[in-house]
Amino acid sequence: MTEAHNKIKQLVKHFKEQEITYLSPGYQESQVRQDFIDKFFTALGWDVTHDFQKNPYEQEVKIENKVQAAGSQRRADYAFFIAPNFRDVKFFVEAKKPSRNLSNPNDYYQAIRYGWNSKTPIAVLTDFEELHILDCRFKPDIKTALDRKLENFHYTDYGDEEKFKKLFYLLNRDEVANGSIEKY
């Protein structure tokens, strides 16, 4: 856990140093994914950039994964699996650019719908500045989507050891393999 925490504290430091830039409307979702979100989940033990598993059918992290939602196919930003089961998603991550307010019903509804349709208990909505854990066990409803927030973290929380432990024991690759999400 210490190594992961140190790596993420470095990301926090970089974000804080240029926070005004990262929170500006010109800083795009694709940039925050590459600069922070990919590295965040890599620090938690996930092979986000497929450095270790080249076979696309055996990668535990799928980028822009197709999801059936409301009769059409959508693309979740990230879908996380545990080998050798590449059929059942453990959780989804929906990324947004940091200038947006994450606490809005449309973004919550989108992330919850991905989880609900794939029968995953949680989804993560993040722009790195914030990370929200959302409950996907109930049928998605845009009117109640904001009530489905289980926890949220500000990027400054990632540096706090106790708050980081919560994130680590929920989203770390080995913890997910040991059932952390099902126990949550």
C-alpha positions as CSV (number, residue, x, y, z in Angstrom):
1,M,0.0,0.0,0.0
2,T,2.9,2.4,0.8
3,E,4.3,2.3,-2.7
4,A,0.8,3.0,-4.3
5,H,0.2,5.8,-1.8
6,N,3.6,7.4,-2.6
7,K,2.9,7.3,-6.3
8,I,-0.6,8.8,-5.9
9,K,0.8,11.5,-3.6
10,Q,3.1,12.5,-6.5
11,L,0.1,12.8,-8.7
12,V,-1.6,15.0,-6.0
13,K,1.5,17.2,-5.9
14,H,1.5,17.6,-9.7
15,F,-2.2,18.4,-9.8
16,K,-1.9,21.0,-7.0
17,E,1.1,22.7,-8.7
18,Q,-1.0,23.4,-11.8
19,E,-4.5,23.2,-10.4
20,I,-5.6,26.4,-12.2
21,T,-4.6,24.9,-15.5
22,Y,-6.2,21.5,-14.8
23,L,-9.5,23.1,-13.7
24,S,-9.7,25.4,-16.7
25,P,-12.3,24.5,-19.4
26,G,-9.6,24.0,-22.0
27,Y,-8.1,21.0,-20.1
28,Q,-9.9,18.0,-21.7
29,E,-11.1,14.7,-20.5
30,S,-8.6,12.8,-22.7
31,Q,-5.8,14.8,-21.0
32,V,-6.9,14.1,-17.4
33,R,-7.2,10.5,-18.3
34,Q,-3.7,10.3,-19.6
35,D,-2.1,12.6,-17.1
36,F,-3.8,11.4,-13.9
37,I,-6.5,8.8,-14.1
38,D,-4.5,6.1,-15.9
39,K,-1.6,6.7,-13.5
40,F,-3.9,6.6,-10.5
41,F,-5.3,3.1,-11.4
42,T,-1.8,1.9,-12.4
43,A,-0.6,2.8,-8.9
44,L,-3.4,0.7,-7.6
45,G,-2.0,-2.3,-9.4
46,W,-4.0,-2.3,-12.7
47,D,-2.4,-2.7,-16.1
48,V,-4.2,0.3,-17.6
49,T,-1.7,0.8,-20.4
50,H,-1.4,-2.9,-21.2
51,D,2.3,-3.0,-20.6
52,F,2.1,-6.6,-19.3
53,Q,-0.8,-8.2,-21.2
54,K,-0.8,-7.5,-24.9
55,N,-3.5,-9.9,-25.9
56,P,-6.6,-7.7,-26.2
57,Y,-8.9,-10.6,-25.1
58,E,-7.0,-11.1,-21.8
59,Q,-6.6,-7.5,-20.6
60,E,-8.0,-6.7,-17.2
61,V,-8.6,-3.0,-18.1
62,K,-10.7,-2.3,-21.2
63,I,-10.7,1.3,-22.4
64,E,-13.9,2.6,-24.1
65,N,-15.6,-0.7,-23.4
66,K,-19.0,-1.3,-25.1
67,V,-21.9,-1.4,-22.7
68,Q,-25.5,-2.1,-23.5
69,A,-27.5,0.8,-22.0
70,A,-31.1,1.6,-22.6
71,G,-31.3,-0.4,-25.8
72,S,-28.2,1.1,-27.3
73,Q,-24.5,0.6,-27.1
74,R,-22.5,3.1,-25.1
75,R,-18.8,3.2,-24.2
76,A,-17.7,3.3,-20.6
77,D,-14.3,5.0,-20.3
78,Y,-12.8,2.1,-18.3
79,A,-14.1,-1.4,-17.5
80,F,-12.1,-3.4,-14.9
81,F,-12.0,-7.2,-15.0
82,I,-10.1,-9.9,-13.0
83,A,-8.4,-12.7,-15.0
84,P,-9.4,-15.3,-16.1
85,N,-13.0,-14.0,-16.1
86,F,-13.2,-11.4,-18.9
87,R,-17.0,-11.7,-19.2
88,D,-18.0,-10.1,-15.8
89,V,-17.0,-6.5,-15.2
90,K,-15.9,-5.8,-11.6
91,F,-16.5,-2.1,-11.9
92,F,-16.6,0.8,-14.4
93,V,-14.9,4.2,-14.2
94,E,-16.5,7.1,-16.0
95,A,-14.1,10.0,-16.5
96,K,-14.9,13.7,-16.9
97,K,-12.8,16.8,-17.3
98,P,-12.0,18.5,-14.0
99,S,-13.7,21.8,-14.9
100,R,-17.1,20.1,-14.7
101,N,-19.1,19.7,-11.4
102,L,-19.2,15.9,-11.0
103,S,-22.2,16.1,-8.6
104,N,-24.8,16.3,-11.4
105,P,-27.6,13.9,-12.1
106,N,-26.6,13.3,-15.8
107,D,-23.1,12.1,-15.1
108,Y,-24.2,10.1,-12.1
109,Y,-27.0,8.5,-14.1
110,Q,-24.6,7.6,-16.9
111,A,-22.1,5.9,-14.6
112,I,-24.8,4.1,-12.6
113,R,-26.5,2.8,-15.8
114,Y,-23.2,1.2,-16.9
115,G,-23.0,-0.6,-13.6
116,W,-26.6,-1.6,-13.5
117,N,-26.7,-3.0,-17.0
118,S,-23.6,-5.1,-16.2
119,K,-24.7,-6.1,-12.7
120,T,-21.7,-4.5,-11.0
121,P,-22.4,-3.2,-7.5
122,I,-20.5,0.1,-7.9
123,A,-19.2,2.5,-10.5
124,V,-16.6,5.2,-10.1
125,L,-17.1,8.7,-11.5
126,T,-13.9,10.8,-11.5
127,D,-12.1,13.8,-12.9
128,F,-9.1,13.1,-10.6
129,E,-10.0,16.3,-8.7
130,E,-12.9,14.3,-7.2
131,L,-13.7,10.6,-7.1
132,H,-17.2,9.4,-6.4
133,I,-18.2,5.9,-5.6
134,L,-21.8,5.2,-6.9
135,D,-24.2,2.5,-5.9
136,C,-25.4,0.6,-9.0
137,R,-27.6,-2.0,-7.3
138,F,-30.8,-0.2,-8.0
139,K,-32.5,0.6,-11.3
140,P,-31.1,3.8,-12.7
141,D,-33.3,6.8,-12.3
142,I,-32.1,10.3,-13.2
143,K,-34.4,11.8,-10.5
144,T,-32.7,9.8,-7.7
145,A,-29.2,9.4,-9.2
146,L,-27.6,11.9,-6.8
147,D,-28.9,9.8,-3.9
148,R,-26.7,6.9,-5.1
149,K,-23.4,8.4,-4.0
150,L,-21.8,6.1,-1.4
151,E,-18.6,8.0,-0.9
152,N,-16.6,10.8,-2.5
153,F,-13.0,11.9,-2.2
154,H,-11.3,15.2,-3.1
155,Y,-7.8,14.8,-4.6
156,T,-6.4,16.3,-1.4
157,D,-7.9,13.2,0.4
158,Y,-5.7,10.9,-1.6
159,G,-2.7,12.1,0.4
160,D,-4.4,11.4,3.8
161,E,-3.3,7.9,4.9
162,E,-6.7,6.9,6.4
163,K,-8.8,8.1,3.5
164,F,-6.4,6.5,1.0
165,K,-6.7,3.2,2.8
166,K,-10.5,3.2,2.1
167,L,-9.8,3.8,-1.6
168,F,-6.9,1.3,-1.7
169,Y,-8.9,-1.5,0.0
170,L,-11.8,-1.0,-2.4
171,L,-10.1,-0.4,-5.8
172,N,-6.6,-2.0,-5.6
173,R,-6.4,-4.8,-8.1
174,D,-5.5,-7.5,-5.6
175,E,-8.2,-6.4,-3.2
176,V,-10.8,-6.5,-6.0
177,A,-9.6,-10.0,-6.9
178,N,-10.2,-10.9,-3.2
179,G,-13.8,-9.6,-3.3
180,S,-13.5,-6.1,-1.9
181,I,-16.3,-4.8,-4.1
182,E,-18.7,-7.6,-3.2
183,K,-17.9,-7.0,0.5
184,Y,-18.4,-3.3,0.3
